[in-house]
Amino acid sequence: NPEIKQWMIDNNINSSVGLHTFYADRILNITRNIDVTPIVWQDVWDEKVELPPGSIIQVWKDSSDNSAFGSWAAYLNQAANEGYNVILSSP
């Protein structure tokens, strides 16, 4: 979409990951102001979006975009070790 491409240029967003990160950050900022528990896909955590306390990470892929994790199990363990609740979907 040419309008979205121009908006990305105007906002210094250079990739689809950057666009997704922008969107996720905006949505999570909304959840900080209301009494809800955000649930995010593992992609949001991969993109280093700052998650509000109490966020739940849904692991849904067999591997992460982050090469530090070899499998969903390593990914799930790391998220849990960092204090996040985790949902394991069928990877």
Secondary structure, DSSP 8 states (H G I E B T S, - for coil): -HHHHHHHHHTT--SHHHHHHHHHHHHHHHHHTTT---EEEHHHHHTT----TT-EEEE-SSS-SSTT--SHHHHHHHHHHTT-EEEE---
